[in-house]
């Protein structure tokens, strides 16, 4: 039996071959996939026998090969120069591995003929490993078949392979326990947690699941994570998962430079698609963060179910899984709620009367997982040793759900420590071990979080409109709506989603499900407020249940009151760690304790205790906000429902405080108790949602009071609450209170926070703050627009543009303003329009007016901003189109003008993305910018697709073709020069010497070959001086400076330093920017040996800032420091130089504590000069002490006078909140119900 190797792609086939070889030799060195490797996909060294080299060749469709021998021999011939070099370096044996089947006829079969060719062609002993060779080596390698399930055919085959991997008596025992455990968990997780109104059954998970978007967070974006994410997105056909982001390829891979609004696009990559793909193994420890109701727990369920179904061999259910989701490796899923882990770890549990953890079991995550399997397998023997043995031999995924639900901070620290320690221990084995943790974002300063050195973070985002529609269709199908009802449902939803505030509500999966339930129940009469949405949902639910149950009908209000009290009780217990009953700290309550609470509640409210049984039935069997997931305990089915009922309880039970008889625990008291506590943030939103019109002024006063507290003054929490309540429509009844809250939330400090590259005051993954007109959007627009008037081209201006555009009509005043401006001012306002995404609304005549004449110095930048932001290039007159194309191909790759996507802008960025092909895939499906551009995109995409997995670093041929393609589109561009420079720098073949070229700007050979030959003259300063005399244009001189800076030896550089400085200072500002970014880019790709310039004491002081920063990228540490200090001393910087200086300074912040203010002031000057920074470069190193309190106070009082880094540092200061239950006791919120023993 042969494996289905063609089910893999080329890269995964190489990884599989490496894994297959690794099973035979633990000394194997595996080379990275799709990178320059010198003809080696893997090697094994031996002290006596020398190095053995393995090279992989994959045929996508081997059955279609006309001549197998010719195909293999051609591959051998292409590899021969590399093998010769490898032999010179000590290689002694060579193996070629392929999925092609050989034939065994003696002398005439393909196996013998290829062996003859190997013997006669290569200088060392060599052998081809054919398909049958791979099959026999794969026999018995069960873990590889599980890791690469594409090799198998049929769902049942995978289950059989998994079972076969458990050999021996002990292994069989473990298998039986795991099989029973998986079957039980599969049944438990088959339905979604949130059962909706009117349903006779729980929604089946696969019926209703939609793949919620996921993205790396803007804060501290790891370059490797961004590369992995973008590559995975491309592999799933999602070439642009963001509305606005810049992609670069830095030798070792892709780096995603998230823009300020690098925000989910309509086709963003789904979390399940990412986490179930083959590439997910590259980042085995992840934290997924998301807002309340965003689908974190549903995602956890889905991931676990996909793996369970495949392992259990359920053919019918496997067919229901998306093909993309069942194509990846299958893992053993072990899923545990972290609140259960908190209970398991609690030392009090070891001495309680009902210990859940045996006294001889250590309080670790491993013991909790083993106990989970033991319990839910029906009691089969399974301990920690069994768990470790299974994980060591079988690919495993541990899913830990709900870190945010561990509210008690000390217990959260214990949970985080247990998870981190277990991740280290369990990840040390030989198998593929992964861990996924879900949580809401932590906004508590210094709250325990999983260490970033171990775990990477991703964020769930809002549902796009296509996903909203997909969910709505699945929702309707699950309910089997008749055609007429389905048509009405679609019509009402479409109408409602045309309203901005409704579409914001619908971007959250739980809120969308409630919206759909209400549309089905009451039609188009939907509430605007978030709290009222939940109120109406509960009302409709109870209306339906009351028709069926006398208990609900007679005790309706009492049932709601009990739910409200229970919600507050469980939430406060989870935070304070009160042990009112087993599971209370986990948000659960035992049946005994629940009945006791019911009796006490009835007694205190003058009701008969005989109602306990009927009320208990009504709570757990009818209303269905309460469910039992752990035998003997009850909990709210989803946390947002618990938070809704708790907020309702706090609001509805707050006493009045009449004059002369003051009482504690009033609404203002309660608000000021829960608002500073992030664990109660969602409850605070529901609580405030019940304020009536007459109370809104007081609510606004309390929020302002919270913001004035010294401990909160520099923290974003109070303003975040104000923004959330504005977006929840809490203040819409009072225009005065609405304006007051906008003024508070977006004062100087709040507006600065909202304009950051990683904006504060907004939910994770939601991008900029957006307010509708009813919620104060127009007022916020005016504030942002006013601040924008005198703001130069900076990151903060970009943030202000996007903030204003999300809250009002940006286009009309912008067009009037930009028409009035001329020169650089017009360019500045064109950039603002591009950042606000209003350029796409320009008429062609208006666009031509804004562009101005081709001879204008500002024309290139304007063209880039306009085309990048959506100006229809094809609509421009032919006479101007050529000039626009030239401008974009010259300057479109600059980070300062990268504002969006178009085919032309994609070509302009080729020098940043080659050889990655994914970004070009969808460009071929776009409407072409015009015929030549569309043809160029198609041809380039075909070249890059055909080169996937093959190295661009062994030959200049592809590069020559690429440069010629750009020249055919528009001759003599900077883009062609950049591509040619990359080719000359990065191709490592000694055979590529430049085809006899003798000059840099003239003579034989094309640009690629002339540069390749020039690189060999690194020690000839006289030659470089001669070439400079032939430079005819600014681009020629910039290319000369680029080559000298990056290639020349230190002696040659010292000889050329003065002409280099003259050239650099003589460049136009925009061309100087092209040079700076090219040198910056090359330094990332070629991070090799640094050189020592050995400047005389004052020599570096004679250099311009631009030249100093060009040289610092190659300089050794001491020289780099000197050069940067020289650049800092300059009084004026271009944005490109400012960016490089800022990137140098930020990681060093705090190294000299006495210089905090000096360095932060420097960063502000750099930012005002246009330094473009985002992602990792925005943040100083973690765990470094922040600036002193007096500097934080200065930043708070003058936030627009400090850099984004400074403002972020200041915002990280926040006090630890008080536990709400303690305040409740002090203020006697529950005078009648609260007792000390509870």
N, C-alpha and C positions, 0 to 999 in steps of 0.2 A: 504494500500500500504506500502511495506517495503522498506527500503533504501538498497542500494548495499554496505554494509559495507566491503565486501570482495574486493572491489575496492581499499581499503586502505591497506597499509602495517601495520605491528604490531605497529610500533612506532606512525604512524599517527592515528591509531585507538585509541591509548591511549590519544593522544592530543585531538582528537575529543571528547572523553568521558569527558575529563577535561573541554573543552569548553561548552559541553552540561550541565554539572553540574554548571559551572560558571554562566550560564544564570539564574539558580534558586537561587544561593547563591553567592553574591559578596564577602563573607568572605572566599571563598574556597582557600585553599593553594594547588597549583599544584606542584607536585614533578617533577624534571627533568627526561626526558625519557632516558632509557637505562643506568641508574646509580643505585648504591645501594640505596634502599629506605626503607629497613626494613619492606616490605610488605605493603607500602602505595603508591598509585599512586596519591591520593589527600586526603585532610582532611579538616574538618570544626570544628572549636572549638566553644564551647558554655559555658558560665560561670556557668550554672546550669546543663545542660544535659551532659556536658563533650564533648569529642572529637568523631566525627564520621569519620570512615576510609572508603575509597573507594579503591578497588583493581580491575584492569582490566585484563581479560583473553580473548585472541583472538584466534579463530580457523580459520586457513587459508581456510579450505574447510569444513564448518560445515555439509554440506549435505553428506559428506563421513564418518561421525562418526557412527560407528556401534552401540554404546551405549552412548547416550548423558549423562545419569545420571552418568555412570562410569567416563566419561571424566571430568565432573564438580566436582564430589566428589574427584577424584584424585587431582585436582587442590586445592581443599579445604584442603585436608590432607597435601599437601606440604606447604601450607601457615599457618597451625595450629601453629607451634612453634613461628612464627612471631606474630600471633594474640595474643597468650598467653603473649608475651613480651609487646605488645602494650597495652593489657588490664592492665598489671601491671603498665604501665606508664600513665594510665588514660583514655584509649579508652573505650567508652561506647556503641558504635554501629558499625556494620561492614556491608558493602555492597560489593558484588562481581558483577561486570558488565561484560557481555559477549554478543557476537553477535550470540550465539547459540539460536535457537528457543526452547521454552519450550512447554510442552503439559499440558492441564488443567484437565485431568480426575481426579475426586476426589479420593484422596488416592493413586492412581496408576500412575498418570501422573508425568512427570519429575519435574514439579514445586513443587508438594507436597513432592515427594521423596527427592529432594535436600534440601527442607526446613527442613525435618525431620533430615537429615544428619547434617545440620548446627546447629540445636538445640542440637543435641547430641554430637557434636564434639567441638564446639567453646565455650569459657567461657563467651561470651557476646552476646546479641541479634544480629542476623545477618539475611540478606536477599539477595537473588540473583535477580539482575535486568536482565531479559532476553531480547531477541531481540524485542519482542513486547513492553516491557517497554521503550526501547530506541526509538522505532518508535513513540510512543505517546509523549514522551518528545521532539522529534524532530519536531513534527507537529507545524507549525507556526514559526519555527526558520529559517527564510529565509536566514539570513546572514550566518548561519552555512552551509546551503546547497550550497551557493555560494562559501564559503570558502573551502568547501570540495566537489567539483563538481563530484568526483568519486562516491558519494552516489547516483547520478542521472544517468539516462540512456537517451541518445539522446540529440543532440544539442538544439532542440527546447524546451526540458524540462527545461534546464538551463535558457533560455530566459524567459520562463513563470514564473519561480521562481523569477527571478530578477524583473520582472514587478509586481509580486504579493507582493514584499517587499515594494512597494510604496502604502501605504494605506492612505485614506483620501484625501480631495480635494487639500490641499497644496502639498501633496506628489505626487498626480497624475499630477499636473501642472509641478512639477520638473521633473517627469519621462518623460513627453512629450518633455520638452526642452532638456533633456539629450539624449533621443532617436534620436531626430532630429540632435542634435550636433554630436553624434556618427556616424550617417549615413553620414553626410557631411564629417567628418574627415576620415571616412573609404574610401570614394570615392577619397578624396584628396591624401591619402597615399597609394593608391592601386598600384601605379607604383614607380619604383626607381627614384631617382632624376636625375641621370646621364643618359640622352638619348644618345645612341651611334650612330656612323656613319652607314648609310645605312639602318636604321630601319624605317619601316613605322609606328611603334607604340612604345610607351614607354614599356620597360620591366616591366612585372608585378612582384611585389615584391616577391610573393611566387614562381614564376618560377625561380628566379635567386638567391634567398637567400642561403647563406651558413653560418653556425654557427662559427663565428670567435673565436679562442681560447681566453680565459681570465685567468688571474692569479693574485694572490696578488702581489703587487710590492715588490721588495727586500728591499726597504727602510721602516723601521719602521713597520715590519709585526706584526700585532696584533695576539697574540696566539689564541684568540677565532675566529678571522677571518680565520686563517689558518686551525683550526679544522673544522669550518663550510665548508670551501671550499673543503677540502680533503674528508669529509664525503659525501658532495654532489656529488663529482666526483665518489666516490665509488658507490653511489646509481645509477649513470648513467652508471655503468659498466666501468668507466675509473679509474682503480686502480692506474695508474702511470701517472698523468698529467704532470710530469716533467721528463726531461732526468736524472736529478741528484738531489735528495733531500733526507733528512733523516726524518723519521716519528717517533714520540714518542707519547705514550698515557700517559697523566699525570693525572690520577685519574678523574679529571673533564672533561677530553676529550683529543682529539688529539691536538698535536702541531706540526706544520710543520716547520722543521729547514731547510730553503732554503739554498742550497749550493751556492757557488760562481757562478756556471753556472746552477742554478736551472731554467731551460730554457724549453720552451715548448717541450714536447715530441710529437710523431706523433699522439697520441690519446688524446691530451689535451682537457680538458673540454670546451665546447662551452659556450659563454656568454649567449645566449638565454636559453640553457638548465639549466644553473645555476639560472638565474633570473626568469624563469617560473616554477621552481620546488617548492615543498611544503616547503623546508627549507629556501627559500628566505625571509620568514617573520622574520627569526632570525636576519637579518641585514637589517632593513627597510630603512636605509639612506646610499646610495652608490654614489660614484663618479667613473665613468668609463673613463679612460684616454686612448688615442690612437693617433698614428701618423696621419699626413694628409693622407686622402684617405683610412684609415684603416677600416672604416665601422661603425664609431660611430653613425652617423645619420641614416644609414640603420638599425642598431640594434634598435635604438629608434623607427623607423617606425614599424619594425617587432613586437616588444613587444606590442606596442599600437594596432596594427592590430589584433594580436591574441586575445587580450581581447575584442576588439570591435566586432569581428566576433562572438565570443562565446556569448556575451551579446545580440547581434542583432538576434541570432538564425538562422544564415545563414547555413543551413545544408550542402549544396554543398561545401561552402568554409571551413567549419569546418573540413570536411573530408580531405582537402588538408593540414591541419596542422599536423605536426609530432605528433604521439601518445604521445611521451614523453612531448611535449610542450602543449598539451591540457589536461594533467592529473593533473596539478596543480590547485591552486585556481584561480578563475576568479576575476579580479579587474576592477573597473571603471577607464579607462585610461584618463588622462588629460595631453595633450602634448603641450608644449609651447616652442618656441625658446627664448633663453635668450636675444638675441638682441632685440626682441619685448618687453620683460620685461624692458630692459634698456630704450627704448623709453617711455614706460608707466610711469616709475619712474621719468624721467627727469622733473625737476620743470618747465623748459621752456615750456613744453607741456601744462601746466595748463593755460597759458596766450596766447597761440598761436591763430591765427585766426581760425584754424581748430582743436580744442582740441579733442584728441582721448580719453582722460579720463575726464569724467564729473567732474565739479569743486567740487561736494560734495562727490566724491569717493576718499578715501585715497590712496596714492601711495604705495601699498603693493602687494605682490604676490597674495594674496587672491582676491583682487579686479581685478587684471589682468586676473586671471583664470575665475572669474565670468563673466567678460566682454567678454572673449573669447567664453564662452559657449553662452552668450546672442547673440553675433554677428553671430556665425556660427550655431545657431539653427534656424536662420531665423528671429531673433529679438524677440523671446519669452522672457518674463520677467524672469530674473534670476539674483539675486544679491548676495552679499557676505554672507548674512544670509542664503540664499538657499544653497550656496556652503558648508558652515560650517555644516549645518544640514545634507546634503547628506554625507559628509565625516565622520561625527560622527556616521552615521548609516550603511554605506556601505563600504566594503573594497575598497580602492582607491590607485591608483598608479599615482603620478605626475611625468612626465618625462620632464626634463628641458634640452634642447639640445643646445650645443655650447657655453659654458662659454668662450672659447678661442676667440670667434667671438666678444666679447665685448672688443674692443681694447683700449678704453680710460680708463686709470687706475683709475681715480676718479669715473667714472661711474661703472667700475667693482667692486670697493669697495661697491658702493650702491647696486648693484645686489647681491653680496655675502651676504651683511647684510640682505637684504630683504628675500633671500632664507633661511638663517639660522634662522631668526626670525619666518618665516612662518612654518618652519619645527618643531619648538618648539610648536607653537600654535596649529597647525593642528594635531600634533602627540599626543596631550594630551587627545584626545577623546577615546572612548571605541572601536572603530572599528580598523581594520587592515589598517593602513595608511603607505604608503611607498613613498619614493622620490628617484628618480634616476637623476643624473646630468652627462652630458657628456662634455668632454673637451680634448683639447690637453694638454700634460704636461706643466706646467708653469715653465719656466726657468728664470723668472725675479725674482731676489732676492727681498723678502718682498712684492711681488705682492699679492693682496687679494686672499685668498683661503678659501674654506669651512673648518671650524674648525674640526680637527680630533677627537675631543671629541664627535662630532655629526655625522660625516660622515666617513665611511671607504672607502678606495681607492682600486680599481682593475684596471688592465691594459690589454688592448687588445694586442694580440701578432701577429706575422707573420703567414700567412697561411702555414700549413704543406703541404707536397707534396700530400697526399691524398685529402686535401681540395682544392688544386689547381686543381687537376684532376676533383673533383666533380663540382667545379665552371665552369670549361671548358665544361664539359658535359651539364650542365644546360644552359650555354650560347648558345651552339650549338643547343640544343633542342628548346630553345625559338625562334631561327631563322629558325627552320625547315630546317636545312641544308640537302641537298641530301646526299645519302650514300657516293658518291665519294668525295664530298667536306668535309664531316665529317671525312672520313678516312685521307684525306690530312691534315686537321686541326690537327688531333691527331698526325700525323707523324711529322709535322713541330714543334708543341709544344713540343713533346718529345725530338726532336733534340735540340731545343733551351734551354730546361731546363737542358740539360746535361752540359751547360756552366754556371759556378758558378755565374757570374755577372747577367745572365738572370734569374736564379732562385731567386736571391736576389730581382730583380725587381718584379718578379711575386708573392712575398710574401705579397704584398700590393694589396688589392682588386681592387682599382681604376686603378692602373698601370696594373694589370692583365687583366682587362676588355679592356684597351687600347691595350695591346699586342695582345689579341685575335682579336680585331677589325682590327689591322694592318695585322695579319696573314691572315685573311679572305680577306682583300682588296689587299694586295701586295705579299702574300706568305711569303717565308722565309727571305726576305731581310729586316731585322729589325735593327734599330739603337741600338748602345751600350749605348749612353748617355741618361740620364733621360730627359733632356730638349729636345733633338732631338726626343725622343719618342712622346712628346706632339706636337712638330712641325709637325711631319709626320701625326699624328692623325688629326690635324686641316687641313692639306693639303688634306688628303683623304676625309675628311668631305666636304670641299669646292669643291673639284673636282666633287663629286657626286651631291652636291646642284647646282653647276653651270650648270649641264646638264638640270636641271629642271627650273631654274629661271634666267631670263635675268638680274634682279637686281644684283644677286650674280655674274653672269658672267662678267658684265660690271664694277662693283664697288668692285671687290674682295679685292684688296689691301686696299681700303678705309675702307671697313667693318672691316678688321683686325685692321687697325690703330685706328678706333673708339673704338673697343672692348678693345684695349690696354689702350687707354687713360681713358676710363670709368672705367676699372679695377683699375688703379692707383687712380683715383678720389674717387671711393667708398672705397677702402682700406685705403687711407690716411684720408678720412672723418670719417671712423669708428674708427680710432685710435685717431684723434684729436678732435672728437666730433663737427666738423663743422656742422652747420645747413644750408646746401645748399638746403635742401628740406626735406619734411617729410620722415623720414626713413633713411636719409643719414648716421646717426650714426649706424644704424643697417645693413649697407651694401646694402641698397635699395635706389632707386631713383624714384620719381614720374614721370608719363608720361609727364607732363608739363615740368618738369625740364630736363628730357631726351631729349625732342624735342629742348629745349633751348640750351642744350649742343651741340646737332647736328648742329643747325644753326650757333653757334659761331665757332665750329670746321670747318665747311665748309667755313665760311667767312674768318677765319684766314689762311686757306689753299687755298684760291683763287678758291673755288668751288661754284657752284650755290646753293642758299638756296632752290631752287625748288626740290632739291634731298631729302629734309628732310623726306617727307612722304614715298618715296620708300626705303630709307635707314632704316627708322624706321621699316618698314615691314620686310626688310631683316634681321634686327637684332633680332626681337622678334618672327618671324614666320619661318625663314629659318635656320639661323646659329644655333639657339637653344642653345647657351651658355648663352643667356639671357632669363629668364622666368619670369612670373608673378604669384606669389603665394599669394600675398595680393592684393586685388582689387585696381587698380590704381597705383601700384608700380611695379618696375622691379628690378631684381637682377641676379647675376650669379647663375647657377643651382647648382653648388657645389663650395665650397671655393677654392680647389686646382686649378680649372680653372681660377678663379679670380686672384689667385696668379701667375699663369703661364703668363697670359696676362699682369699683372702689371710688372713682371720681364722683359718680352719682351719689354714693353714700355720704361722702364728705360734704358735698354741697347741700344735699337735702336735709341732713341732720344738724347743720350748723345753727346754733342759737342766735337770736338777736341780742343786742346789748343795749337795753333802753337807758336813757339818761338817769343818772342817780343810782342805777343798779347794774354796774358793769359786770359782764360775764366773760370768762375766757372761752376760747375755742370758737370764736365767730368766724365768718368767712374770711375776713382779712387775716385773722390769726392763722387760720389753716393754710391759706395761700402762702403766707410768708414762711410757714413750716415746710411745705412740700416743694415749693418752687426752687429753693437752693439745692435740692437733692436730686441729682440726675437719675437716680433709680426710680423716682416718682415723676419724671418729666412727662411721660405719656398720660399719667393720671392727672397731672396738673392741667394738661390740655383739655381733658374731658371735664374736669372740675370747673374750669373757667368757661367752658361752653354753656353752662347753665346760668350764667349771669344774665339778668334782664337789663333792659335799657337803662333803668335808673341806677344800676350798680356799676355800669361800665366806667364811669369817671373814677370811682373808688378803686376799681381793678387797675386802671392805668396808673393811679397814684401808687399802688402797692408795687407794681413792677418798677416804677421809677425809684421808689424807696429801696427796693432790693438792689438796683443798680448803683445807688449812692453809698451802700455799705462799703466801708474801706476794703473789706476782704474780697468784694465782688467788683470793685470799680474797674479793675484792669482785666477782668475775666469776661468772656463772651456770653455767659449763661443767661443773664437777665435780658440781654438784647435778643438772644436766641429764642427765649420764651416769647418775647414781644412779637417777633417775626412769625413764630409758629401760630400764635393766636390770631394774628392778622390773616394768615393764610387759611386758618380754620373758620374765618368769617365771624369771629367772636365779637368784633367791634363794629360791624357794618351798620348796626342800628343807630350808632352815634358817630356822625362825621367828625365831630369835634374830638372825641376820644380816639378815632382812627388817626386823625392828623397828629394828635399828641403822641401816639405810639410810634408813628413813622418818624417824628422828630426825635423821639428818644432812641429808637433802635438804630437810626441812621444819622446820629450826630457825627461829629468829625471822626470819632473813634470807630463807630459802627459802620460808617460809609467806607472807611479805610479797610476794615475787616472784610466787608462785602466785596471789595475790589481786588483782594489778594489773588495771586495766581492759584492758590488752593483756598477758595473762598470759605470763610467761616460764616456762621449764622444760617447755613443751609444744611439739609439732611444729606447724609452720605450718599454719593452717587447721583445727587439731584442737580448738580451744576450750580448756576447762579440762583440767587433769590429772585423769585418772580411774584409780583403782586398784581392782581387785577385792579381795575379802576375802583370797584366797590371797596377794596381792601386797602386803599391808599396808594395804588400804583402810580397815579398821575403825580401825586405829591413827591413820591420817591424819584420818579423820572425827573422832575424839576430840580431836585437836589443833586442828582448825578449829573444832569446836563449842565447845571451851573458850575459844578466843580470841574467839569471837563473843559470849559472855555479856554483856560490858560495852561492846560496840562500839555507838556511836550509829548513826543512819541515814546511812551514808556509802558511798562507792563501794567502800571496802575491805571493808565489811560485806557488800555485795552479792557481791563476789568470794568471800568466805569461805563464804557460803551456797551458792553454786554449786559450790565446791570440795567442801564437805562432802556435798552432795546427790549428787555423782558418785562418792562412795566409801562410802556407808553408808545406813542407814535414817534419813532426816531426819524423816519424817512423825511417827513415834510419839513421840519425845521432844519434838518441836516442838509437837504438839497438847497434850501434857500441860503444857508450859511456858506456852503462850499462854492456856490456860484459867485458869491461876493469876493471870495479870496483869490489871490494870485500867488505865483511862485511857491516857495516852500510851505507857506501857510495852506495853500490849496492842497498840496500833497498830504499835509498833516490831516486835513479834514477828510480827504479821500480814504486815508488809512482808517480813520475813525468809522467811516461808513462801512468799510470792509470788515472791521472788527465787530460792528453791530449787525452784520449780515443783512444790510439793506441795499447793497449794490445790485443784487439780482432784480430789483424793481426798477432800475434805471431804463428809460427809453434810450434807444440807440443814439438819437440826436443829443440827448443830455450827456451820454457817455463820451461822445466825440468832443463836446464842449469842455468837459472836465479834463480830458486827455491833453488838449492843447496841441500845438504844433510839434512835429517830430524833432525839431531842432532844439526844443526846450530842454534844459538840463534835467528838469524834473520828469520828463516824459517816461523814462524807463521805470522809475519807481511807481508812478501812477498806473502804468500799464500792468505792472505786476500785482499791485493791490486790487485793481479792478478785475483782471482776469481770474486771479486766485479766489476772488470772492463771488464769482458766479456770473460775471459779464459774459454774454453770449458772443464769443469770438467770431462765430460764423456769421453773425448779423452785421459785423463791421464791413465797411466798404473795402474792396480788394486793395485799394491804394494805401490804406492805413494798416491793413491786416499784417503785411510783411514787417512793418516797423514794430508793431505790437509783438509779433512772434519773436523778432530779434531781441526786443527788450526782455521778454519773459525768459528766453533761453539763456540770456546773459545774466540776469539778476534774479530770476525766479527761485533759485536755490538758496537765497539768503534767508536766514531765519527771521529777519525783521519784516520781510514781505510775504512770508508764507502764511496765508490767511485762509486757504480753502483748497478745493480740489477741482481740477478740470484735466482734460487729456493733455493740454499744453503744459500745465503746471506739473503734471506727473513727469513728463519728459524733462522738464527743467530740473527736476530733482533726481535724475538718473544717477548723477555722480554720488549721491548720498545713499542710494538703495541697491545698486548693482553689487553682487549678483543675485540678490533675493528676487524671486519672481512673483511672489504672492500678490504684491501691491498692484501689479499690472493685469491680473486676471480679469477683474471686473471692468477694467478700462475698455476692453475690446467690446463689451456689451453696451457701453454708453453711446449716446448719439454723438458722432464725431464732431469735434470743434470745427473742422472743415475737412475736405477730402484728403489733402496731403498729411495733415496731422493724424487723422484716423488711420491712414495707411501706415504711417510711421509707428504708431502705437501697436498696431496689429503685428507688424514685422518684428519689432523689438520684443514684444511679448512672446512671440513664437520662438525667437532665438533664446530668450531666457528660460522659457518652459523646457525647451529641448536640452538645456544645459544643466537642469537641476541634478544635483549629485555629482556632476562632473566639475572639475576644478577650472576656474578662470585663471588660475595662477601658474599654469604650465606652458601657456602659449599666448601670443599676442593676437592670434587670429580673430577671436570674438571681439576683442577690443577694437581692432582695426575696423571691423564691420560696423560696430556701434558708432564709432567716431564718424565714419563715412555716412551712416544713416542720419546723424545729426547735421552733418554738413550739407547733405542733400535737402534737408528740410529748411535750413538757414545757414549759409556758409559763414565761416570766420567768427564763431561765437566763443564766449568763455566756457560754456558747457563742454564743447569739443576739447578745449584745452585741459579742463579738469579731468575729463575721462582719459585723455591721452597721458596726463601726468600720473593718474592712478595706475594705468597699465604699465608704464615705465617703472613705477615704484614697486608694484606688487607681484609681477610675473617673475618667477624665480628660475626659470630655465636658462642655463648658460648658453644654450643654442640661440636664444633670442638676443642678438647683439646690436640690432638696429639696421641690418641690411646695408651696411656700408655708408650710412649717413655721416656727413661731416660737419654740418652746421645746425644750429638750433632753429633758425628762421628761414633758412634757404638750403639749397643743395638737394641731393637725391633722397628719396624716401618720403613717406608721409609723416604727419605730425607725430604719430605714435612711435615710429622708428627713429625719428630725429631726437625725440626726448629719450628714448631708450639708449641711443648712442651717447647722448650728452651726459647721462648718468655715470658713464664710465670715465668722465673727465673730472671727477670730484677733486682731484689734486692739481688741477691746472687753472689757476686764477687768471692767467693771461688769456686763456681761451674764452673764459666767461666774459672778460672785458671786451674782447673782440665781438662776441655775440651781442652784447648790449648795444654796441654801435649800430647793429642792423635792426634793432627793435623799432618798429614803425608806429605802433599804437600803444595806448595805455594797457590794453590786454597783453600785448607782447611783453611790456616791461613788468607787468604783474607776474606773468608766467616765469620770466627770468628770475625775479625775486623769489618766487616760490621754489624754483629748482635750486637756486643758490642756498637758500635758507635750509632746505631739507636734505640736500645731497652733499654739499661741499664738505671737505674735511675741515678740521678746526684751523689748520694753517691757512688753507685757502679762504676760509671765512674771514680770518683776521685781515688778510690782504684785501678782501673785497668789501670790508665793513663800511668804508666811506661811500663808495658808489652805491652799495645796497641802501644805505640810509637816504641818499639823494633820490634814488628811485622811489622808495617807499613814501617819502614826504612829498614827492611830486605827483602822486596819484590822486585822481579825483576821489572824493569821499566814498562814493559807492564802489568804485573799483578797489579802493583800499579795503573796504569791507569784504569784497570777494576774496582778496588775498588773505586777510586775517582768518576767515572761516575755512579756507582751503588748508592753511597751515594747521589750524586747530583740528580739523578733521583728520589730517594725515598723522598728527601726533597720537590720535586715538587708535588708529589702525596699526601704526608702527611704533608701539611703545617699547622700543628696544633700548640699547645702551645710550646713556646720556653722555654728553661731551662737556669737557671743561674748557671754557673759552680763555681762562687765565687772563682776565682783563687787568690792565694797570689800574692803580687806585682810582683814577678819575675817568678812565676811558669810557666806561658805560654811561657816564653822565652826559657825554656829548651826543648820545643817541636820542632820536625822537622817541616818544612814547610808543608809537606804532612799531618802530623797528625793535625796540626793547621787548615788546610783547611777542613779536614774531620769533625772536631768538630764544625766549625763555622756554618755549615748548620742548626744545632739544637739550636745554642746559641741565647740567648737574645741579644738585640741590642748592649749593652755595651761590653759584652763578645765577640760577633762576631767581633766588631771593633778591639779589642785587638788581637784576633787570626789572623785576616787578616793582621794587621800591623806586626805581628810576621812573617807571611809568606812572606810579602813584603820585610822584612829585610834580608831574605835568599839571597844568591848569585846565586843560581841555582834553576830552577824550571822545573818540567816535563810539557809537554803541557797541561796536565789535570789540574794541579794546577794553571798554568798560566791562563787558561781559566776561572777558578772560581774567581781568583783575579781580572781579567779584568772585569768580569761581576759585581763584587762588586764596582769597581772604576768608571766605565763609568757613571752610573746615578748620581754620586756625583761630577762629573767634574764641576768646576766653583763655588762650594759652598764656597771655599776659594780662592777668586780672586788672591791673592798674590802667590798661589801655582800652577798656571796654568802650568808653564814650568816644575816644578817638577813632576806633575802628568802625563803630556804628555810624559815625558822621561820614567817614569815608564811603561806606556802603551807600549812604543816602546820595552822596554826590555822584557815585557811579550809576545808581538807579536813575537819577535825574538826567544822566547823560544817555540813557536809553539801554542800559544793560538788560538783556533779555535772559531771565532765569526762571526755572521751574523745576519740579521734581526734586532730585537729590541735592542739587546745588543751592536750593533755597534754605535748607536747614543746616545748622551747625551739627557737630557730632553729638550723638545721643549721650546721655549720662554726664554731660559736662555742666558744671555749675553755671547758671544763667547770670545775667547782669545784676548788679546790686539794686536794692529796692528804690534808691533815689533815681536811678536811670530808668527803671520801669515806670516810675511816676512821671518822669519827663516825657517818655514815649506816649503814655496815656494822655497827657495834657496837649501834646503836639504830634499826633500820629502821622500827619502829612509831612512832618519834618524829619521823618525817619524812614529807613528802608523797610521793605516787606519782611526781611529776616528779623529786623528789630521788633516789628509789630507782632510777628508770630511768637518771638521769644517772650514778649510781654504778656501775650494772651495765654501763655501756658501756666500762669500763676492763678491758682484757685484753691480755696480752703477745703479741707475735708468736711463733708456735710454732717450735720447731726442726724441721729437715727430718729425717724418720725415717730415711732412708737413711744420713745422717751418724752418727746414734746407732747404727744397726745395724753400721756399720763399726767404730766405737769399741768396741762391746761384742762384736764378732766373732760376730754372730748366724749368719753364713754362713761359718764358718771354712773349710769344705771346698769351698764353691761360689763364694764371692765373690772376684773377682779385680780388681785395680786397673784393668785395661784395659777392664773392663765398666762 
